[in-house]
Amino acid sequence: MPPVDAIREQLDKILSSQTLAGSDQLKRLLRVSVERTLAGHTDSTKEYTLGVEAFGRPDGYDPKVDPIVRVQARRLRTKLQEYYGGEGAADPIIIDMPKGGYTPAFQTRNVSRRRLIWVPLIITVVALAWLFRPHASDPLSIAVLPIRNLTGDPDKQYIADKTTEALITYLGRARSLHVVSSTTSRRFANSQQSLPEIAKALSVHWVVEGGMGYERGRVLLKLRAVDGLTDRKGWADFYTSDVEDMSNTQAKAAAAIIEAVTRRR
């Protein structure tokens, strides 16, 4: 187990994160469960105990009637996954609440390799944006349609949403591209219109679309870029990734899209 001081420092970092901003109940549940675990009270950290200490339920309350701990623990697991897939992607300590209980687990991870991978990917995106900068006066225009959540699990929707935003952000940094905002492209989520019709409505040359699955703890991401005029696929690829590595996958996919669409200018 990581040092107690390091765990508490990581706890404070999560509690002050944007991921848990405004989620006071989740913060209380996380703090109480972590502190009880660090104090060695794992055997007594049950649904009833957390209901009383974290949520102020009266002595004698019935968790079967009031499922607040189960509901908030499920939300907390999702939020922790979201945190480590974004803000905490490079954090050296992972705090998790495994399913089936309310006792947190603590794990130390080596982030040096992650950082070494991340830096070349950033360089790749920037280098490709410079190498394939447009020679014409107007940049290529491109829209990223909301990535579809094909998992059947609404709790995984945040991964699809974050992937859409990440692709828009990375593509937007390329001087060779003009990227439609997420607010605009979101209007065509689950649209029945053809891609050429969407491209015409958005006045773009290219449309990026994709879907996200989830199997055995790994994200499955399938993307393609389609020529909005001809409806021909200009690029497609398939990625598998752990949730905490999604930032790397998103950067890699954006770099590939930049190279593919600018090469066909």
N, C-alpha and C positions, 0 to 999 in steps of 0.2 A: 504494500500500500504506500502511496506517496506520503511525504511528511505532512503532519497535521496542519502546520502553518501554511504550507503550499495549497492544501485543500481549501482552507478558509479563504486564502487569497483568491483562489479560483471561484469559490462560491460568491464572494463579493463582486467579482468581475461579471458573473452571470446575472446577479441580482440588479446590477446597474446597467445591464445591456439594453439595447433598443428592442431586442426580441421579447423581453419580459416587461417592457415599458407599459404601465397601466394595468398590469396583471398582478394586483396586490395579493390575491388569494394564492396564486401560484408561487409567488415569492415566499409567502409565509409557509406554505407546504414544503418548499424546497429547503428553506432555512431550518425549520424544525426537524425535518427528517435527517438532514445532514448532521446537525448538532447532536441529535440523539444517537446517531450512529458513531460519531466521533467520541461520544461519552461512554460508548459500550453498551447502550440500551437497545441493541438490535432485537433481542427476544421480545421486548415489550412494545416495539414500534409497530403497532397494529392499527387497523382502520379506526377502531374506537378511540385509541390514544390520540391519533392525529386529528380526529374530529374535534376532540376537546381542546387540545393544545394549539392547533393551527387555525381552527375555524370557530373557536369559542362555543362549541356545542355544550350544553349542560351535562352534568354527570347523569349517567343513566340513559343517555340518548341511544336510539336503536339504529345502527348503520344500515340495517335492512330496509328501514323506512326512509331514512335520510341518506342517500348515497353520495353525499357531497365529496367524500374522500376519493371514492372510486372515479367519479366524474373528473375531478380536478387532477388526479394522478394521471389519468389518460391524457388530459390536455398538457400536463407538464412533460410527459414523455415526448409528445409531439414537439413542444417548444424547445426542449433540449436538443432534439434531433435537428430542428431548424437552426438553433444557435450554432451548433458545431458544423453545420453545413454552410454557414455564412460568417458571422462575426468571429466565431471561435474556431475557425478552420485551422489556425496555426497555434492554438493554445496547447501547452504541453501536458495538461491534466484534463481528463474527461470525467465528468460527474454524470452518472446515468442512474435511472431508476428502472431496473429490469421488470418486465411484466411478471405478474403473479405475486408481487409483494410491494412493500413500501420502504424497504431498506436500500438506500443508495449504494452504488458501486463506484469505486474510484480507480482510475487507471492512468498510468503515466505513458505517454507516447513520445517517440522520437520525431521531432518536427524538422530536423535538419534536412532530411531527404525531401520532405514536402516543399521546403523553401527552395531547394536546389532545382526542383521540377518547376516550381511556380515562376522563378525568375526567367528561365529560357522561354516559357510560354508568353510572358509579357513582352519579352524582346521580339519573339516571333510575330506577335500581333502588330507591334509598332513597325517592325521592319517590313512586313508585308504591306501595311498601309502606305509606307513611304515608297516601296518599290513599285507598287501598282497604282500610284497616284494618277489621276486622269490627265490626259493631254488636251482634252477638250475643255471648253469653258464651263460646262455643266457636269457635275458629278453624276454617277449612276445613282438611281434611286432604288431603295429596297424597303420592303416591309416584312416584319416578323409577326406572323399570326400567333395568337396565344397557343402555347404548346398544350396539347390535349392530355388530360390525365386518364390513362387507360387502365389504371390499377383497380378501379372499382372501389377505392378507398378514399373518401373525402379528406381524410387526414393527410394524404399525400399530395393534395392540391398545391400546397405551398411550394413543393419542389418544382412542379411544372411552372408555377408563376415566377419563381425566382430564376428559372432557366430562361424564360421569355425575356425578363428584364435584363439579365446578364448578356444575352445575345444582342439585344438592342444597344446596350451600353458599349460593348466591345466594338460592334460594327460602327457605332456612331463616332468612334475615335479615328476611324480610317478617313483620311482626307479624300479618298477616291469615292466615298459613298455618302449619299444623303439618306438618312434612315427616318422612316415615319415613326412618330411617337407611339408609345404603347397605348395612350388614351385613344388615338385614332384607330390603330389596328385592332384594338380590343372590340370594336363594333362588329368585327367580322368573325368573332368567336362562334364556332358551331354554325357558320353560315352555310346555306345550301347553294350559294352561288359558286360558279366555277372559278378557278384561279385566275384565268384571263379577265373575267368579269370583276373580280376583286382588285386585280392589278389596275384595271381601267378606272375603277371607282377611286382608288388611292393615288392614281397617276404615278405608278412606279414601274420600273423595268423588271424587277425581280421580286418574288414572293418566297419567303422561307416558312415552311410549315413542318410540323412534327408531332410525335406522340411519345408519351413516357409510360413505361411499365415498371413493375417492381417484382423481383423474384429472388428469393433466398437472401434477403437483406441487401440486394444490389439494385441500383437504378438502371433501367434499360431505356436508352434514348435513341430514337430514330429520327433523323432530320433530312430534309431535302430542300434544295433551292430550285425554283421553277422559273423559266423565262415567261414573263407575264404576257408577252406578245404571241409567242408560238405555243405555249403550254408544254414546252419540252423541258425535261429534267436536265438541269445544268450541273447538278452536284447532288450527291446523297451519301450518307454514311450512318453507321450504327455504332453506338458507344455503350459500354457498361462501366459502372462506376459505383464505388461506395458513396454514401451520402456526403461524408466529410471531404471527398475528393471532387465534388461536383464543380467547384470553382475552376479546377484545372481542366476538367472536361469541357466546360462552357468556353473557356479561353481557346482551347484546342479547336473546337468546332467553329468558333468565330474566325479564327485564322484561316481555316480551310475554306470557309465560305468566301472570305475576302479574296483569297487567291483564285477561287473558281470563277466568281462572277466578273472580276476585273480582267481576267485572262480572256474572257469572251466578249470584251467590249468592242 
